[in-house]
Amino acid sequence: MPRLRAILGYGAALLTIAAAVVGPLFWFGFFARAAGKTSLRIDPLYSGGEPARTLARPGYQIVIYKPVPKQAPLSPEAPFVQVVWKPASALPPTVSERLDLEDLGRPDCVISFQAPRDAHAKLRVNVEPLAGRVLPLHEVGRNSFSSLIARVNDTIVVRVPLR
């Protein structure tokens, strides 16, 4: 009888450890599907908002996102528009683009930056406003959520601050 208790006890312990290892793999998928069915969305301050349109260039694309408004009256982050160049590996060494951010039929700004092949090189962006709503940037890196340039995988993300 004592031997049977030991075998059952060790067997239960082994099953508990197996359930602890395998259980999260099952439950993670269940909770991911449940969260996907809700209307939860990532805050546009972090995601950059929703894509508005894509401009095709020879060898690469420019995705212009919808403007992200200021989140709260006392928030330090300015409204911005996110612009993504992809793939970064296909960009010319120097990028300079006149872009119509708000799709009004005229360019709002000129965005220029160096696109080095080294994925770890520091990036700097210049934004020259051509319309009244865009704020200028000069040699900006990762200053804030609303004015930055960053390499994310094989894309280059630029956030242009707005008034």
N, C-alpha and C positions, 0 to 999 in steps of 0.2 A: 504493500500500500504506500509506504513512504517513497518508494521508487517511482510509482505512478504519479504521485503528486509532483515530484521533481520534474518529471518528463512533461507533464501538463503545464507546470509553471514556466519552464524554459521555452516550451512551444508557444505559450501565450505571449511571453516577452519577445520572442522572435517575430511573431505576427504583428505585435504592436510596433516594433521598429520598422518592419516592412511597410505597414500602413503609414507611419510617419514620413517615410521616404517617398512613397508613391502617391500618397494622398494629395499633397500640394500640386502635383502635376495634373491631377484630375480637376481639383477645385479651381485652379488658376484659369483653365479653359472655361469652366462654368461661369465664373465671375466676369471674365472678359466678355463673354457673349451677353451676359445680363447687363453689363454696363454699356455695351454697344447698342442695346435696344432702347436705352434711355436717351434723352435729349442732351446729355452732358457733352460739352464741347471744351476744348482747350482754350484758355483766354487768348484773344488775338494779340495781346501784348507779348506773349511768348511764341505763338505760332506764326505771327505776321499777318493774320487775317485769311481771307479767301482769295484765291486767284481770280483776277478780273479778265485778263487776256494774255495771250502769248504772241510774241513777235518772233518770226523766223529770220535768222541771219545765216549767212553761209557757214555751215558747220556747227552752229550753236543756236540756242534759243534764249530769249529774254522773257521771263514771266513777270508781269506787273500785277501786283495784288491790289485789292480794294483798300482805300484809306482806312486806317485804324484811328478812331477818334480818341480824344483824351478820356481816360477811364474815370477820373474823379476830379472834382474842382481843385483840390489841393495836391494832386499827383505831380511829382516832379517830371514825369515823362510827357513829352510833347506828342501831339498827333503825328503820325508818320505813314509813309507808303513803303512797302517792302518790294524790292526788285531783285530777282534771282537770275543769274546767268548760269546756264548749264549746257553741256558739260564744261567744267573749268579747264579740262585738259585740251579742249578744242579752241580756247580763246586765243586771240593774238596777244603778243607780249604787252602791248599797250591798248587799253580799251577806252574809247571815248564815244559816248552815245548821247544824241539829243533825243530825249524821251518825252512823250505826252503822257504824264502820269494819270491825269483825270479824264482822258479820252474826250477832250474838247476840240480837237482838230489842230492844235498848235503846240509846239514843244514847251514844256514847263521848265526844263532844266537840262544842263549838260552834266553827265556823270562820267568821270574819268578816273582810272586807276591802272596800276601795273598788275599784270597777272603772271607772276613767276611760276615756273614749273614745279618748284619746291613747295610741297604742300604745307611745310612748317614755316615758310617765310612770312614775315609780318606784312600785312596789307594796309594800305592807306588810300583813302578815297577823297576826291574833290568833287563838290557839287556846286555848280554855278547856276543860280536861279535865272530863268528867263521870264518867269511870270511872278506875280506878287505873292502867291501862297507858299512857295518853296523857300526854305531857309538855307543859307549857304553853309557849306562845310569846306574846311581846308585842312588837308593832311590828317583826317580823322581815322582812328583805328576802331577800338571798341570802347567808346566813351560812355554810352548808355544804351538802353533798349531802343530808344527812338533815333539814335544817330550812330550807325556802326557799319563796319564791313567785316565779314567773317567768311572763312572757307568752311563749308559743311560738306563732308564727303567730296563729291566731284562737282560741287556747285559753289558759286560765290554769291553771298547774300549782302545786299546793301539796303540800309534803311535810311530814307530821306525824310528829315523832319519837315513838318508843315506848320504854318501859322494857325 
